[in-house]
Amino acid sequence: MSSLFRKKDINTLTENASPLKRTLRTWDLTFLGIGAIIGTGIFVLTGKGALTAGPALSVSFLIAAICCGFAGLCYAEFASMAPVAGSAYTYSYIAFGEIIAFIMGWDLILEYALGAATVSVGWSGYFVNLLDNMGIHIPTALTAAAGTTPGVSTYFNLPAFVIVLVITWIISIGITQTKRVNDTMVIVKLAVIILFIVCTVWFIKPGNWHPFSPFGLYSHTNGVATGIIPAASIVFFSFIGFDSVSSSAEETINPSKTLPRGILYSLLISTVLYIIMTLIMTGVVEYTVFEKYLNAPILAVLAKTGQTWLSIIVSLGAILGMTTVILVQLYGQSRISYSMSRDGLFPEFFGHVDEKHQTPFKGTWFFGIITALAGGFINLNILSELVNIGTLTAFILVSAGVMIMRRTQPDLHRGFKAPWVPVTPIIAIAFCIVLIAGLNWETWLRFLVWLAFGMILYFSYGRRHADAKF
């Protein structure tokens, strides 16, 4: 029984660092975080969020950001303390022990893979719309999974399938190539967002912000949860992925200082842009108008201002924005499975480092293909909430882990120390619990089923093979 909670030693983990190539610096990690964060939140979720909270959506984004910010401080301390690949999985191994670490790793695989598949479907929608505007038409049957749109015969989401495979190839050939592609796309994406802000800020009508919070903090409208808190639960998805920055520890130069900066800088920049964008969008048009533009809410603003010439540029920005989200999530996922394989909890196949590319080549392609098939064949509208519950669970464990490590190993070197411990992690946990409470029972059931499958894998394979690693 004691082996279930055996822990990894930080010094041993650091000494046994892998042969992955170290090339990432502070701004590479910041761009990696921005690439993971800015995408679906601005280009898709702002419409649904505005209908849920009204103009107070900016407050909802702020609440979600505060939750991620406090959790981010905890991630930053762990990243500086244990600069090795694995993110929350490795941190759980250090603080709680093996079985909790496996649960965390299994949870993160769900978060990253399903998150990437979900975003690939949104990417497909913008891509198909852009092609339609250019007079190029993909057969409707190949634009969505079966049952996605009632009354429309669809069978397979070809664009979603292809984009995941392309990004998997980029990740598999090396971190330098991944970094260059991500940095370029993030720069273009930020340029598009700034262009949108500059062109539309002059059309704000303060009257559209009144009433600012029509549904209050929490209420029910026509049987649907509305208000600032439910909207925060929705837009929380926008911040998912910043934690994947910490999974790049073994490919980062001077990780004890670089990782915390990358995590916090990316959160700060993304939050400021989210709040500015939502204030502009709800200031230019009445929030009720977004009901007609749920899949592309920014187009409602462009239609109102008459700046339709921006629509193609914004569509390209959305495509690039979601491309970077998929890239970072698939990247983080491959590094989690790599770390679990190195510890014996996953088969060695996932931990094999290709000599030419210096990446976990086989594992990257294994999960890349599965994610591509999920995006192509599965209707992910309902399953997307699983991503939220997985991430919130990770935040809770990492935050609790910081308190445990402060008590059990107070003298351990920390390149960065989260301020106001234990207040900071307690606030992070409290915010996570509030957001988890907004999820429905079906999400909890699916999450428990996924964990049950994980436990079967752990007790049939992982526990036995991990013995050899100690």
Salt bridges, closest charged atoms under 4 A:
ASP28 OD2 - LYS179 NZ 3.99
GLU77 OE1 - ARG406 NH2 2.84
GLU77 OE2 - ARG414 NE 2.98
GLU98 OE1 - ARG6 NE 2.81
ASP132 OD1 - HIS137 ND1 2.99
GLU250 OE2 - ARG342 NH2 2.90
GLU251 OE2 - ARG335 NH2 2.86
ASP343 OD1 - LYS8 NZ 3.47
ASP354 OD2 - HIS357 ND1 2.87
ASP467 OD1 - ARG6 NH2 2.53
